[in-house]
Amino acid sequence: MGDADDVAKLTEADARAELARLAAAIAAANEAYHTLDAPEISDADFDALKRRNAAIEARFPDLKRADSPSDRVGAAVAEGFGKVAHRVRMLSLENAFSDDDVVNFDDRVRRFLGLGGPKDDLATPATSADSGPAATLFDLPVTAKNQVGGRRAPPDLAYTAEPKIDGLSLSLRYERGTLVLAATRGDGEVGENVTENARTIADIPRRLTGAPDVLEVRGEVYMSHADFAALNARQAAAGDKTFANPRNAAAGSLRQLDAGITASRPLRFFAYAWGEVSTPLAATQSGAIARLKSLGFHTNPLTVLCKSPDEMLDHYRRIESQRATLGYDIDGVVYKVDDLTLQARLGFRSSTPRWALAHKFPAELAWTRLLGIDIQVGRTGALSPVARLQPVTVGGVVVSNATLHNEDYIAGRDAKGGAIRDGKDIRIGDWVQVFRAGDVIPKIADVDLSQRPVDAVPYQFPHVCPECGSPAVREEGDAVRRCTGGLICPAQGVERLKHFVSRGAFDIEGLGAKQVEMFYRDADLTVKTPADIFTLAARDASNPLKKMKNRDGFGDKSVANLFAAIEERRRIPLDRLIFALGIRHVGEVAAGLLARHYHDWPAFDAAVTAATPGSPEWDQLNAIDGVGEVLAGSLVAAFQNPAERAAIDALVAQLDVQPVIARAPVSSPVAGKTVVFTGTLEKMSRAEAKARAEALGAKVSGSVSARTDLVVAGPGAGSKAKDAERLGVRMIDEDGWLRLIGDA
């Protein structure tokens, strides 16, 4: 992935391209994990992608994309469930991976709040702004006018510490004590309505006594190890699909369209937070959790109160030592500031609260023999090496395959030529160390050279596609070798069709991966391109001798249902169509940006078709916030490739493409403006000022340029104030800023 030194060497052009790549990779990983319940990369790899993205954004703040992964939570909801807009967003958590990360978290909290060290007594008399009921957990940060004057600053800053359950997040809404709605997290703003399914879970009360009139309880649906083993045994005995791990089993069970199936699955629920609430549950996090327990919810018994980072780390190690005996999966420990008033002051970043931290456990390891290396070809032509292993148990799961990433990883070097694994290459027959993080795809971490067979030879990565024989080339700057066969490559064709019918794209009921492979190879009802899907019914009707209903797995009813599902998808929103085309670098988020900018298919089609470097259409495409030259080049190349273009035109001729309406902008005096803070702020910390500005729709930059709209200068302002004067940028003091945003 690269380290801090690597980021420091990036040029602005390199950084822009890398941010585009990271946005696409993280969006794809989010969809696989949250929407499809089928993770494709490990938690550790996902966290590394996000850390690299954050490091590049910190160095190049002006390059931050509109679809930045730093601002996103989860993924879009799956089709098939009603959508629920969360009254209060369901956010993700910042991750920590070391003791230093936890100490730094405590230090950041103290500096943000203007507190000293744990033993410093900085308490001042409380003002009327601090009186009254404690703020609820997800209240917005208090405004600047309420932050002037004395603040309650306790000498000891307390945190709760609790196990991080590896399950599926769920929000339960109670009104006057009755459960009226249950929703998954989804993308944090919109989730899936799973109310009927949630009512079948024994740990979730149908009615509460003594609860606030409105109470949204949040927690995690999970499955115990014993229940998971029993479920898989029943599935296998019935000839049904077994689950890879308890998290996937829990997610798949909760998200059944038939609540009867959910009722038959052994799901459980831990409560640990809340959303909208009509009256506060308590003044502290620990008090609120105790209140939830008194209302009848299961809360985790390993939740404790800690007074320092040392106590937090001690509890982390206690929980880690018990991990194998808990009977359910956890992947870390979560720390939260206990005082809810302080939580409200700390507020939120775009997708995570400042008052909470998830301290992840390290990956689990095992050693085994590498039996072979297979090459798989993906929908963009990428040649992906897969290790075939002598089966070994890693973290309670039997592993027989592992990702090898790319040819550099096998050779023992990174994309820049630097050594990984101390330069040790990977060879067939090697004794290798396998690790899993987040219970998803395992990877090979190390090689024991002392056990290498004497006849083992370096692995020669193929330079031709194993599926179609076309040259497999590696472009400069790309870590992946790709087949150049395009539409003639059967592997790419199949994978692109699988993507086309996936949940985030056309999501055609009854047309999944298995059916795509069957139709692709069918001599009579061949489906080679997306347009072929929409002519399937007509071709079947014109072929009386070889009807689809006579094929394995199909009958009159299933064929009728499939044709009806295909017909239903002729009417498709523009953003889903763009994503479904499977163009490299154009993920779900980018598709949404393009659709909202161009609004309808004719405008989008005309602009992309006419776009060539230097043309007005090219400049307009690149000017879309969140679209860079890499994405634009990939999109234009696809539309100007004759074979690709013919396939797209044939598809669109079968569809009724619906326009997409642009989102309403944030309304405030600083919305859309670029703001720089410099000097000392006296009425709020710099972090609080930045958070307030971003909440009002402003973009906060760390440097002054010709694109800066406003500089807020406090005492001690130096070079940034001089730059503002030189460039003629408007400059105001802190009081002027508060008046401008209405907080004076």
C-alpha positions in Angstrom: 0.0 0.0 0.0 2.9 2.4 0.6 3.9 4.2 3.7 4.3 7.8 4.9 7.5 8.2 2.9 5.7 7.0 -0.2 2.9 9.6 0.3 5.5 12.3 0.8 7.0 11.6 -2.6 3.7 11.8 -4.6 3.3 14.6 -7.1 -0.1 16.4 -7.3 -0.9 14.4 -10.4 0.1 11.1 -8.8 -2.0 12.0 -5.7 -5.1 12.8 -7.8 -4.8 9.5 -9.7 -4.2 7.6 -6.4 -7.2 9.2 -4.7 -9.4 8.1 -7.7 -8.1 4.5 -7.4 -8.6 4.4 -3.7 -12.1 5.8 -3.9 -13.1 3.1 -6.4 -11.4 0.3 -4.4 -13.0 1.3 -1.1 -16.4 1.8 -2.7 -16.2 -1.7 -4.1 -15.1 -3.2 -0.8 -18.0 -1.4 1.0 -20.5 -2.8 -1.4 -19.2 -6.3 -1.1 -19.2 -6.1 2.7 -22.4 -4.1 3.5 -24.7 -4.7 0.5 -23.7 -8.2 -0.7 -22.7 -9.8 2.6 -19.7 -11.2 0.6 -16.5 -9.4 1.7 -13.7 -9.5 -0.9 -10.8 -8.1 1.1 -9.7 -8.3 4.8 -10.5 -5.7 7.4 -6.8 -5.0 7.7 -6.5 -4.4 3.9 -9.6 -2.2 3.9 -8.3 -0.2 6.9 -4.9 0.2 5.1 -6.7 1.6 2.0 -8.6 4.1 4.1 -5.4 5.2 6.0 -3.6 5.7 2.8 -6.5 7.8 1.4 -6.5 9.9 4.6 -2.7 10.4 4.4 -2.9 11.7 0.8 -5.9 14.0 1.6 -3.9 15.4 4.6 -1.0 16.2 2.3 -3.2 17.5 -0.6 -6.4 18.9 1.0 -7.4 20.6 -2.2 -7.6 17.3 -4.0 -10.2 15.8 -1.6 -12.9 14.2 -3.8 -16.6 14.7 -3.5 -16.9 10.9 -3.2 -14.1 10.7 -0.6 -14.1 7.5 1.4 -13.4 9.7 4.4 -17.0 11.0 4.2 -18.8 7.7 3.6 -20.3 5.0 5.9 -21.2 1.5 4.7 -22.8 1.1 1.3 -26.2 1.5 -0.5 -29.1 -0.7 0.6 -30.0 -3.8 -1.3 -33.0 -4.0 -3.4 -35.9 -6.0 -2.1 -36.4 -4.2 1.2 -38.1 -0.9 1.8 -35.8 2.0 2.5 -35.7 3.8 5.8 -34.1 7.2 6.3 -32.4 7.3 9.7 -33.5 10.2 11.8 -30.0 10.3 13.2 -27.2 9.0 11.1 -25.6 5.6 11.9 -21.9 6.3 11.7 -18.8 4.1 11.5 -15.9 4.4 13.9 -12.3 5.5 13.6 -9.9 2.5 13.9 -6.8 2.1 16.0 -4.2 -0.6 15.5 -1.6 0.1 18.2 -1.2 1.3 21.8 0.1 4.6 20.5 -3.1 5.1 18.6 -5.1 4.9 21.8 -2.8 7.3 23.7 -3.1 9.7 20.7 -6.9 9.4 20.8 -7.0 10.5 24.4 -4.6 13.3 23.7 -6.7 14.6 20.7 -9.9 14.5 22.8 -8.2 16.5 25.6 -6.8 19.1 23.2 -10.1 19.5 21.4 -11.9 20.1 24.7 -9.1 22.3 26.0 -8.3 19.9 28.9 -4.9 19.3 30.4 -3.5 15.9 31.2 -5.5 13.3 33.2 -4.2 14.8 36.6 -4.6 18.5 35.7 -7.6 20.1 37.4 -8.8 22.7 34.9 -12.4 22.9 36.1 -14.1 26.2 36.0 -17.5 27.3 37.3 -20.3 26.1 35.0 -22.3 28.7 33.2 -26.0 28.5 32.3 -24.9 27.0 29.0 -23.9 23.8 30.8 -27.1 23.5 32.9 -30.2 21.4 32.0 -30.4 17.8 30.7 -27.4 16.1 29.2 -27.2 16.0 25.5 -28.2 12.8 23.7 -25.5 10.7 22.1 -26.1 11.8 18.5 -26.9 15.5 19.1 -25.1 17.9 16.8 -22.2 19.8 18.3 -23.2 22.9 20.3 -22.8 26.1 18.4 -20.1 28.6 19.1 -22.3 31.0 21.0 -22.9 28.3 23.6 -19.2 27.6 23.9 -18.1 30.9 25.3 -17.3 31.2 29.0 -16.6 28.5 31.6 -17.0 24.8 30.9 -17.2 21.8 33.1 -13.7 20.3 32.7 -13.3 17.3 35.0 -9.8 16.4 36.1 -10.4 12.8 35.1 -11.7 12.1 31.6 -13.5 8.7 31.7 -14.1 6.3 28.8 -16.3 3.2 28.5 -14.6 0.2 26.9 -16.6 -2.7 25.4 -16.0 -5.6 23.0 -16.6 -4.7 19.3 -19.1 -7.4 18.1 -18.6 -8.7 14.6 -22.2 -8.8 13.3 -24.7 -6.6 11.5 -25.7 -3.1 12.8 -29.4 -2.7 13.6 -31.5 0.3 14.7 -34.8 -0.4 16.6 -37.3 2.4 16.9 -39.8 2.3 19.8 -42.7 4.7 20.1 -44.6 4.7 23.4 -42.9 1.5 24.3 -43.8 -0.5 21.2 -41.3 -1.6 18.5 -42.5 0.1 15.3 -39.5 -0.1 13.0 -36.2 -1.9 12.6 -33.6 -0.9 10.0 -30.1 -1.9 9.0 -27.3 0.7 8.8 -27.1 0.7 5.0 -25.0 3.7 4.0 -25.5 5.4 7.4 -28.3 7.7 6.1 -30.7 5.1 4.5 -31.1 1.5 5.6 -33.3 -1.5 4.9 -36.6 -2.0 6.6 -36.3 -5.4 8.4 -39.0 -4.8 11.0 -40.8 -8.2 10.6 -37.5 -10.1 10.7 -36.3 -8.2 13.8 -39.5 -9.1 15.7 -38.5 -12.8 15.4 -35.3 -12.3 17.4 -35.8 -13.4 21.0 -33.2 -10.8 22.4 -35.2 -7.9 21.0 -38.2 -6.9 23.2 -41.5 -6.2 21.4 -42.6 -3.8 24.2 -40.8 -1.7 26.7 -42.0 -0.4 30.1 -40.7 2.9 31.4 -38.9 4.0 28.1 -39.0 7.5 26.6 -41.9 8.1 24.2 -39.4 7.9 21.3 -36.4 5.7 21.6 -34.1 4.3 18.9 -31.9 1.5 20.3 -28.9 0.6 18.3 -26.8 -2.5 18.5 -25.4 -5.6 16.7 -27.2 -8.7 15.5 -24.9 -11.7 15.8 -24.8 -15.5 16.0 -23.0 -17.5 18.6 -20.3 -20.1 17.6 -22.4 -23.0 18.8 -25.5 -21.8 17.0 -23.5 -21.2 13.8 -22.1 -24.7 13.8 -25.5 -26.2 14.3 -27.0 -24.0 11.6 -24.3 -25.1 9.1 -24.9 -28.7 10.0 -28.6 -28.4 9.2 -27.9 -26.5 6.0 -25.4 -29.2 4.8 -27.8 -32.0 5.7 -30.6 -30.4 3.7 -28.2 -29.8 0.7 -28.4 -26.0 1.2 -25.6 -23.5 1.1 -23.4 -23.3 4.2 -22.1 -20.0 5.6 -18.4 -19.0 5.7 -18.6 -17.5 9.2 -21.0 -16.3 11.9 -21.1 -12.7 10.7 -22.2 -13.7 7.2 -24.7 -16.1 8.6 -26.2 -13.4 10.8 -26.3 -10.8 8.0 -27.8 -13.3 5.6 -30.4 -14.5 8.1 -31.6 -11.0 9.1 -31.9 -9.9 5.5 -34.3 -12.6 4.3 -37.3 -11.4 2.4 -39.2 -14.2 4.1 -39.4 -13.5 7.9 -40.1 -17.1 8.5 -36.6 -18.0 7.4 -35.2 -15.4 9.8 -37.3 -16.9 12.6 -35.7 -20.3 12.0 -32.2 -18.9 12.5 -30.6 -18.5 16.0 -30.0 -14.7 15.9 -29.0 -12.7 19.0 -28.7 -8.9 19.8 -26.5 -6.8 21.9 -27.5 -3.1 22.5 -24.8 -0.5 22.9 -26.1 2.8 21.6 -29.1 4.9 20.6 -30.3 7.3 18.0 -33.3 9.6 18.3 -34.6 9.8 21.9 -37.4 12.1 23.2 -35.8 12.4 26.7 -32.2 11.6 27.7 -31.5 8.1 28.9 -28.8 9.3 31.3 -26.0 11.9 31.7 -23.2 9.4 30.8 -22.6 6.6 28.2 -22.3 4.0 31.0 -25.5 5.3 32.7 -27.4 5.1 29.4 -26.2 1.5 28.8 -27.3 0.5 32.3 -30.7 2.1 31.5 -31.0 0.0 28.3 -30.3 -3.1 30.3 -33.0 -2.2 32.8 -35.4 -1.8 29.9 -34.8 -5.5 29.0 -32.0 -5.3 26.4 -28.9 -7.6 26.4 -25.8 -5.4 26.9 -22.3 -6.8 26.9 -21.1 -7.7 30.4 -17.5 -6.9 29.5 -18.2 -3.2 29.3 -16.2 -1.2 31.9 -15.4 2.4 32.8 -11.7 3.4 32.3 -10.0 6.5 33.7 -6.9 6.5 31.5 -5.3 5.1 28.3 -3.4 2.6 30.5 -6.7 1.3 31.9 -8.2 1.1 28.4 -5.2 -0.9 27.1 -5.3 -3.2 30.1 -9.0 -4.0 29.4 -8.2 -4.5 25.7 -5.7 -7.2 26.6 -8.1 -8.8 29.1 -10.7 -9.1 26.4 -8.2 -10.3 23.8 -7.1 -13.1 26.1 -10.8 -14.2 26.5 -11.6 -13.9 22.8 -11.4 -17.6 22.0 -13.7 -18.5 24.9 -16.5 -15.9 24.5 -18.6 -18.0 22.3 -19.2 -15.2 19.7 -17.0 -13.2 17.3 -15.4 -9.9 18.2 -12.8 -8.0 16.3 -11.6 -5.4 18.8 -12.6 -3.1 21.7 -14.5 0.2 21.4 -13.7 3.2 23.6 -16.2 6.1 24.1 -16.0 9.3 26.1 -18.4 8.6 29.0 -19.7 12.1 29.6 -22.5 12.8 27.1 -22.1 16.6 27.3 -18.5 16.2 26.3 -19.6 13.9 23.5 -21.8 16.6 22.2 -19.0 19.2 22.3 -16.6 16.8 20.5 -19.2 16.2 17.8 -18.4 14.4 14.5 -16.2 14.3 11.5 -18.0 13.6 8.2 -18.4 9.8 8.9 -17.1 9.2 12.4 -17.6 10.6 15.9 -14.6 12.3 17.6 -15.5 10.8 20.9 -15.1 7.1 20.0 -12.4 4.7 18.8 -12.4 1.1 17.6 -9.2 -0.7 18.7 -8.8 -3.6 16.3 -7.3 -7.0 17.2 -4.3 -8.2 15.1 -4.9 -10.8 12.4 -4.9 -14.5 13.2 -2.1 -16.7 11.8 -1.3 -20.3 10.8 1.3 -22.2 8.7 0.6 -24.6 5.8 1.8 -25.8 2.4 1.3 -24.0 -0.8 0.1 -26.6 -3.3 -0.4 -24.5 -6.4 -1.1 -21.0 -7.9 -4.1 -20.4 -10.1 -4.8 -17.3 -12.2 -8.3 -15.9 -12.3 -9.4 -13.3 -14.8 -11.7 -10.5 -13.7 -14.2 -8.3 -15.5 -11.6 -5.6 -16.2 -9.1 -8.2 -17.5 -7.1 -8.2 -14.3 -5.0 -11.4 -13.8 -5.4 -12.3 -10.1 -3.2 -15.0 -8.6 -4.8 -17.3 -6.0 -2.9 -19.7 -3.7 -4.2 -23.2 -3.4 -3.3 -24.4 0.1 -3.2 -27.6 2.1 -6.4 -26.9 4.2 -5.6 -25.3 7.6 -7.7 -23.9 10.4 -7.2 -20.1 10.9 -9.3 -18.5 13.6 -11.8 -21.3 13.6 -12.3 -21.4 9.8 -10.9 -23.9 7.4 -8.8 -22.1 4.8 -7.8 -23.7 1.5 -7.4 -20.6 -0.7 -5.6 -17.2 -0.2 -5.1 -14.1 -2.3 -1.6 -13.5 -3.7 -2.5 -10.0 -4.9 -0.3 -9.6 -8.0 3.0 -10.6 -9.5 5.0 -8.2 -7.4 3.7 -9.7 -4.2 4.7 -13.2 -5.3 8.1 -11.9 -6.2 8.6 -10.3 -2.8 8.5 -6.7 -3.8 6.0 -3.8 -3.7 4.9 -1.8 -6.6 7.8 0.6 -6.2 10.4 -2.2 -6.2 11.0 -2.2 -2.5 11.3 -5.5 -0.6 8.4 -7.1 1.3 8.8 -10.2 3.5 12.5 -9.3 3.5 12.5 -9.9 -0.3 11.4 -13.6 0.0 9.5 -14.7 -3.1 6.7 -17.3 -2.9 7.1 -20.6 -4.7 4.8 -23.6 -5.2 5.7 -26.1 -2.5 6.7 -23.5 0.1 5.7 -23.6 3.8 3.7 -20.4 4.1 2.1 -18.3 6.9 -1.5 -17.5 6.3 -3.4 -14.8 8.1 -7.0 -13.7 8.3 -8.3 -10.3 9.5 -12.0 -9.6 9.7 -12.9 -13.2 8.8 -12.7 -12.6 5.1 -10.3 -13.5 2.3 -7.0 -14.9 3.8 -3.6 -13.9 2.4 0.0 -15.2 2.7 2.1 -13.2 5.0 5.4 -15.0 5.2 7.5 -17.9 3.9 9.7 -20.3 5.9 12.8 -20.7 3.7 14.2 -23.4 5.9 11.4 -25.7 4.7 11.5 -24.7 1.0 11.8 -27.9 -1.3 15.1 -28.1 -3.0 13.4 -28.3 -6.4 11.2 -25.3 -5.9 11.6 -22.7 -8.7 10.6 -19.0 -8.9 7.0 -18.6 -10.1 6.7 -17.2 -13.6 3.7 -15.0 -13.9 1.9 -15.5 -17.2 2.2 -12.9 -19.9 -0.8 -14.3 -21.8 -4.4 -14.7 -20.7 -5.1 -18.2 -19.5 -8.7 -17.9 -20.7 -8.3 -16.6 -24.3 -4.6 -16.5 -25.0 -4.5 -12.7 -25.6 -1.4 -10.8 -24.5 -1.6 -9.8 -20.8 0.1 -6.4 -20.4 1.0 -4.3 -17.4 0.7 -0.6 -18.0 3.1 1.8 -16.4 2.1 2.7 -12.9 -0.4 -0.3 -12.6 0.3 -3.1 -10.2 -1.9 -5.5 -12.2 -1.3 -7.3 -15.4 -4.5 -7.3 -17.6 -5.8 -9.4 -20.5 -6.1 -7.3 -23.7 -8.8 -9.6 -25.2 -11.7 -7.5 -24.1 -15.0 -8.8 -25.3 -13.4 -11.9 -26.9 -12.2 -13.1 -23.5 -14.8 -15.4 -22.0 -13.7 -14.7 -18.4 -14.1 -11.0 -18.8 -17.5 -11.4 -20.6 -18.8 -13.6 -17.8 -17.6 -11.4 -15.0 -18.9 -8.2 -16.6 -22.3 -9.9 -17.0 -22.2 -10.9 -13.3 -21.4 -7.3 -12.4 -24.3 -6.1 -14.7 -26.9 -8.2 -12.8 -25.4 -7.5 -9.3 -27.4 -5.8 -6.6 -25.9 -2.3 -7.1 -26.6 -2.5 -10.8 -29.6 -4.1 -12.5 -30.2 -6.7 -9.7 -32.4 -9.0 -11.8 -34.2 -11.5 -9.6 -33.5 -15.0 -10.7 -30.5 -14.1 -12.8 -27.4 -14.6 -10.6 -23.9 -15.8 -11.2 -24.9 -19.4 -11.8 -27.5 -18.5 -14.5 -25.1 -16.0 -16.1 -22.5 -18.7 -16.6 -25.1 -21.1 -18.0 -26.5 -18.6 -20.5 -23.1 -17.4 -21.6 -22.2 -20.9 -22.7 -25.6 -21.9 -24.0 -25.5 -22.6 -27.8 -29.1 -21.7 -28.4 -30.0 -18.9 -26.0 -26.6 -17.3 -25.7 -26.2 -14.2 -23.5 -22.8 -12.6 -24.4 -23.7 -8.9 -23.8 -26.2 -7.1 -21.5 -28.5 -6.4 -24.4 -28.9 -10.1 -25.0 -30.6 -10.4 -21.6 -33.5 -8.2 -22.8 -34.0 -10.2 -26.0 -34.0 -13.5 -24.2 -37.8 -13.8 -23.9 -38.3 -13.1 -27.6 -35.6 -15.5 -28.7 -37.0 -18.2 -26.4 -40.5 -17.7 -28.0 -39.0 -18.0 -31.5 -37.3 -21.3 -30.7 -40.0 -23.9 -30.2 -37.7 -26.9 -30.3 -35.3 -25.9 -27.5 -37.4 -24.0 -24.9 -35.7 -22.6 -21.8 -38.3 -24.4 -19.6 -36.7 -27.7 -20.7 -33.3 -26.9 -19.3 -32.0 -28.0 -15.9 -33.2 -25.7 -13.1 -36.1 -24.2 -15.1 -39.8 -24.9 -15.5 -42.8 -22.9 -16.7 -43.1 -20.9 -13.5 -39.4 -20.1 -13.1 -39.0 -19.0 -16.7 -42.1 -16.8 -16.4 -40.7 -15.2 -13.2 -37.3 -14.6 -14.8 -38.8 -12.9 -17.9 -41.0 -10.8 -15.7 -38.0 -9.7 -13.6 -36.1 -8.8 -16.7 -39.0 -6.8 -18.1 -39.2 -4.9 -14.7 -35.6 -3.8 -15.1 -36.1 -2.1 -18.5 -36.9 1.0 -16.5 -33.6 1.9 -14.8 -32.2 5.1 -13.2 -29.3 6.7 -15.0 -26.8 6.2 -12.1 -27.5 2.4 -11.9 -27.1 2.1 -15.6 -23.7 3.9 -15.6 -22.5 1.7 -12.7 -23.8 -1.5 -14.4 -21.7 -0.9 -17.5 -18.7 -2.1 -15.6 -16.3 0.6 -16.8 -13.0 0.6 -15.0 -12.7 3.2 -12.2 -16.4 4.0 -12.5 -17.8 2.7 -9.2 -21.2 3.2 -7.6 -20.2 6.6 -6.1 -18.7 7.9 -9.3 -21.8 6.8 -11.2 -24.0 8.8 -8.9 -21.8 11.9 -9.4 -22.0 11.6 -13.1 -25.7 11.0 -13.1 -26.5 14.0 -10.9 -24.3 16.2 -13.1 -25.6 15.3 -16.5 -29.1 14.4 -15.3 -30.3 12.2 -18.2 -28.8 9.7 -20.7 -28.9 11.9 -23.8 -26.8 14.6 -22.1 -24.4 12.1 -20.5 -24.0 10.2 -23.8 -23.4 13.3 -25.9 -20.9 14.8 -23.4 -18.8 11.6 -23.0 -18.9 10.8 -26.8 -17.6 14.3 -27.6 -15.0 14.4 -24.8 -11.4 14.4 -26.1 -8.5 15.9 -24.1 -8.7 19.7 -24.5 -12.3 19.8 -25.7 -14.9 21.8 -23.7 -16.7 18.5 -22.9 -13.5 17.0 -21.5 -12.9 20.0 -19.4 -16.5 19.9 -18.1 -16.1 16.2 -17.3 -12.9 16.7 -15.3 -14.4 19.8 -13.5 -17.0 17.5 -11.8 -15.9 17.4 -8.1 -14.9 13.8 -7.6 -14.0 13.0 -11.2 -10.4 13.1 -12.2 -8.4 12.4 -15.4 -8.0 8.7 -14.6 -11.7 8.1 -14.3 -12.6 10.5 -17.2 -10.0 8.8 -19.5 -11.4 5.3 -18.7 -15.0 6.5 -19.3 -14.2 8.2 -22.6 -12.1 5.2 -23.8 -15.0 2.9 -23.2 -17.5 5.1 -25.1 -15.1 5.6 -28.0 -14.1 1.9 -28.4 -16.2 0.7 -31.4 -17.0 -2.7 -29.8 -17.9 -1.3 -26.4 -19.9 1.5 -28.0 -21.9 -1.0 -30.1 -22.7 -3.0 -26.9 -23.8 0.1 -25.0 -26.0 1.4 -27.8 -27.7 -2.1 -28.2 -28.4 -2.1 -24.5 -29.8 1.4 -24.2 -32.1 0.7 -27.1 -33.8 -1.9 -24.9 -34.2 0.4 -21.9 -36.2 3.3 -20.5 -33.4 5.2 -18.7 -34.8 7.5 -15.9 -33.2 10.9 -15.1 -31.5 11.5 -11.8 -32.2 14.7 -9.9 -29.3 16.6 -8.3 -29.2 16.8 -4.6 -30.2 20.1 -2.9 -27.2 22.0 -1.7 -26.6 23.0 1.9 -28.0 26.4 2.6 -25.7 28.7 4.6 -23.6 31.9 4.0 -20.5 29.7 3.6 -21.8 26.7 1.7 -19.5 25.9 -1.1 -16.9 28.3 0.0 -13.2 27.4 0.8 -12.3 28.7 4.3 -8.9 28.9 6.0 -8.4 29.4 9.7 -5.1 30.9 10.9 -3.8 32.3 14.2 -5.3 31.7 17.7 -9.0 31.2 18.1 -10.2 32.2 21.5 -13.8 31.1 21.7 -13.5 27.6 20.3 -10.7 25.2 19.4 -9.4 25.1 15.8 -10.9 21.6 15.5 -14.4 22.8 16.7 -14.2 25.7 14.2 -13.4 23.4 11.3 -16.2 21.0 12.3 -18.7 23.8 12.4 -17.6 25.2 9.0 -17.8 21.8 7.3 -21.3 21.2 8.9 -22.4 24.4 7.1 -21.2 23.2 3.8 -17.8 24.9 3.6 -14.6 23.3 2.6 -11.8 23.9 5.1 -8.3 24.2 3.6 -4.9 24.3 5.4 -3.3 26.8 2.9 -4.3 30.0 1.2 -4.5 30.1 -2.6 -6.4 31.9 -5.4 -9.2 29.5 -4.8 -9.7 30.5 -1.2 -12.8 32.5 -0.5 -12.3 33.5 3.1 -9.6 33.6 5.8 -10.5 33.7 9.5 -7.5 35.2 11.3 -7.0 35.3 15.0 -4.1 36.7 17.1 -0.7 35.6 15.9 -1.8 35.0 12.2 1.4 34.9 10.2 2.2 33.9 6.6 -1.4 32.8 5.7 -2.7 36.3 6.6 0.1 37.8 4.4 -0.9 35.4 1.5 -4.5 36.5 1.9 -3.5 40.1 1.6 -1.3 39.5 -1.4 -4.0 37.5 -3.2 -6.9 39.9 -2.3 -8.7 37.2 -0.3 -11.4 38.4 2.1 -10.1 38.2 5.8 -12.2 38.5 9.0 -11.6 37.9 12.7 -13.2 35.3 14.9 -16.1 37.5 16.0 -16.8 38.3 12.3 -16.9 34.6 11.6 -19.4 33.9 14.3 -21.6 36.8 13.1 -21.3 35.5 9.5 -22.5 32.0 10.4 -25.2 33.2 12.9 -23.5 32.0 16.1 -22.6 35.4 17.5 
